[in-house]
Amino acid sequence: MSQTTRRKRVSPVHAAVVFFGLLPLLVLAVRASFDELGANPIEEITHETGDWALRFLWLVLAITPIRVILAWQYLAPYRRTFGLFAFFYASLHLSTYVGLDLFFEWDALIEDVLERRFVLAGFTAFLCMLPLAITSTRAWIRYLGRRWEILHRLAYVAGAAAAAHYLWLVKADNFVPLIYTGILAGLFATRFGRFRRQESDRPAKDSTESEPDGEEDDWVEDEPVEMPIEQAIDLHTFRPREIPKVVEAYLEAAADAGFAEVRLIHGKGKGIQRERVQGILAAHPRVKRYEDAPPQRGGWGATLAWLRLDDSSRGAENLD
């Protein structure tokens, strides 16, 4: 099965997010050009880049609780962007410290890591973020599969280590570090509290299909920011409330990828998910027609859909 190259489209919102992520660096560069970094420019650069690394990391950890509590599903595509900006500013923070403060004296760096606990905590946070940045591409998501989600739980460790780094760094007035730590504690309590609630409720749920019940108590682990676009999608891993947006986004991406035929696996259960998915297909402008899959391809538990392709999209092979 072959897949054609997807067209690269940058939405205005995503462009604005990228601009927001680069704005602190731009402001820092302007301040430096006007000699507005104070008596100790190196220290100012170190602190500014470290502060923004923390802010972006906190924003990454806040997106999923916000999505669950407020149902703001449109935030999901920007989690990876914010995560990469967190790593970007953390790299600038570390580079400033190692290059401009220590002048690449590696013996001094090792001594600091071993003897100064705030340096050890900060270095730990950076090492936790490094594999997350490396494996943020779609190729790594496909290669690691479920292991990708397990690996990216290092974001929690990075957050805890970064909070400790900030607390131990400030020796006098630690009010601001305590605010950051309190926000992180609240995010952790929200995430893990709902996760434990999901685990306690899991035996009572229908294993064949998730049914909408108005008040969803389950906690869904962070999915990859961009799912690999293939000719079939399994909807079992998504909450009922997420299904409409997931299906609509998948149909657009699949059509852009050149797939003329796709298969949506929704399970049999009581037929609620099937009706919901087919209702979305009936109203979607990209869908020419749809029908229940034949028995050998899922039967009543899956739906086949034929898509309208743009002129710039090329066809892909049908599913076998």
BELGINOR-V464281 format. One record per pair of residues at least 24 apart in sequence whose C-alpha atoms are under 7 Angstrom apart, sorted by the first residue. I is the first residue (numbers start at 1). J is the second residue. D is the distance in Angstrom with one decimal. If there is no record, write none. Layout:
I:J:D, I:J:D
//
This chain:
1:317:6.1, 2:316:6.3, 2:317:6.5, 3:257:6.8, 3:316:6.0, 4:257:5.7, 4:258:6.1, 4:314:6.7, 4:316:6.8, 5:257:6.2, 6:256:5.9, 6:257:4.7, 7:256:6.6, 21:85:6.3, 42:100:6.8, 46:93:5.2, 46:96:6.0, 46:97:6.5, 49:89:5.3, 49:90:6.7, 49:92:6.3, 49:93:5.1, 50:89:6.6, 50:90:6.1, 50:93:5.3, 52:89:6.4, 53:86:4.4, 53:87:6.7, 53:89:4.8, 53:90:5.1, 54:86:6.9, 56:82:5.8, 56:83:6.6, 56:85:6.6, 56:86:4.8, 57:83:6.2, 57:86:5.2, 57:159:6.9, 58:184:7.0, 62:187:6.3, 64:222:7.0, 65:190:6.7, 65:191:6.4, 76:225:6.3, 77:225:5.3, 77:226:6.9, 79:225:6.7, 80:225:6.1, 84:133:6.1, 87:129:6.4, 87:133:6.8, 90:126:6.8, 118:164:7.0, 118:165:4.5, 118:168:5.2, 118:169:5.6, 119:165:6.8, 121:161:5.1, 121:162:6.5, 121:164:6.3, 121:165:5.0, 122:161:6.4, 122:162:5.7, 122:165:5.1, 124:161:6.4, 125:158:4.2, 125:159:7.0, 125:161:5.2, 125:162:5.5, 128:154:5.8, 128:155:7.0, 128:158:5.5, 129:155:6.7, 129:158:6.4, 138:226:6.8, 138:228:6.3, 142:228:6.6, 149:222:7.0, 194:218:7.0, 194:219:5.6, 195:219:5.1, 208:267:6.5, 208:269:5.4, 209:236:6.9, 209:267:6.1, 209:269:5.2, 210:240:6.6, 211:240:6.7, 212:240:5.7, 229:253:6.9, 229:254:6.3, 231:259:6.7, 231:262:4.7, 231:263:6.2, 231:319:7.0, 232:262:5.6, 232:263:4.5, 232:264:5.7, 233:263:6.5, 233:264:5.2, 233:265:6.1, 234:264:6.3, 234:265:4.8, 234:266:6.6, 235:265:5.9, 235:266:5.4, 236:266:6.3, 244:280:6.9, 255:307:6.3, 255:308:6.9, 255:309:5.5, 256:313:6.0, 257:313:6.6, 258:309:6.5, 258:313:4.9, 258:314:4.8, 258:315:4.7, 258:316:5.6, 259:315:5.7, 259:316:4.9, 260:306:5.6, 260:307:5.1, 260:308:6.9, 260:309:6.9, 260:315:6.0, 260:316:6.4, 261:305:5.7, 261:306:4.5, 261:307:6.1, 261:318:6.0, 262:304:5.8, 262:305:5.4, 262:306:6.6, 263:302:6.7, 263:303:5.7, 263:304:4.6, 263:305:6.3, 264:302:5.5, 264:303:5.3, 264:304:6.5, 265:301:6.2, 265:302:4.3, 265:303:6.6, 266:301:5.7, 266:302:5.6, 267:301:4.1, 267:302:6.4, 268:300:6.0, 268:301:4.3
//
